Amino acid sequence: MTALRKFFRTAATAGVVALATFGMTGAATADELASIKEKGVMRIAMSGGYPPFNFVNEQNEVVGFDPAIGAEIGKRMGVEIEIITTAWDGIIGGLLAGKYDAIVGSMSITDERKKVVDFVGPYYRMSRGIFVKEGSAITGLDALNGARIGVTLGETHEQWAREQAGWDIRTYKGLTELLLELDNGRIDAIVTDDIPVLVAIKKNGNAITQLETTGLAGAADEAGIAIRQGNPELAAAMQAALDAMQADGTYLAIAEQWVGGDIR
């Protein structure tokens, strides 16, 4: 286990979506690798509001770990990458509707999602974290009964939080909004992936502390790249590119640049 992983307690990420609406109708009828290569462009989607994994910088560019991973995969496949930002709670629906070719946005691989999409990867691993302001009277999970809990709409953390008895759930668009609401005291705690918050604490000095969640909220999870079903050639090409960049050190360089260390 790397020093970063010990500090971060492993990584975290992304979203429960209403999948039943789409059923299996979004499955591809022919493998899309050839058409992507013919166009020379692969469109990848993400929320754009999940630093340091994907976010909009001061130059209005979408940057971070996810765009860098997507760009490197595209490079090794011989295509350019077009980044599309969209609301997280509808991101799988957009994939099934053909608005983009893949989701490279820190999406947790779940059995529910695998019913309607295929996954390449995993390309990093994560954990759930519960955070409160420093000095909060909330020092353990038992004190969250009746508390205002912030979550990102559509994430797996929202579904998990709603299963907890007595929590007052408030939904938001993304991590930036969650941290602002917590800092301003409009919510008492947030439930989200731990690495982005720990990076924010280390980088910006946010006065936030993580609750101990051993045995309840800290189960390991994995992030994958979602594509439409019925695309084995596309999946194989993307997986080969991902494997190669992990083998030759490119992946580690990207992770160190954006996250601070290895998160595989």
Salt bridges, closest charged atoms under 4 A:
GLU32 OE1 - ARG228 NH2 2.97
GLU72 OE2 - ARG76 NE 2.68
ASP101 OD1 - ARG43 NH2 3.07
ASP101 OD1 - ARG228 NH2 3.62
ASP111 OD1 - LYS114 NZ 3.70
GLU158 OE2 - ARG162 NE 2.98
ASP168 OD2 - ARG170 NH2 2.79
GLU181 OE2 - ARG186 NE 2.82
ASP188 OD1 - ARG148 NH2 2.89
ASP193 OD1 - HIS157 NE2 2.39
GLU222 OE2 - ARG125 NH2 3.13
ASP248 OD2 - ARG76 NH2 2.84
ASP262 OD2 - ARG264 NH2 2.83
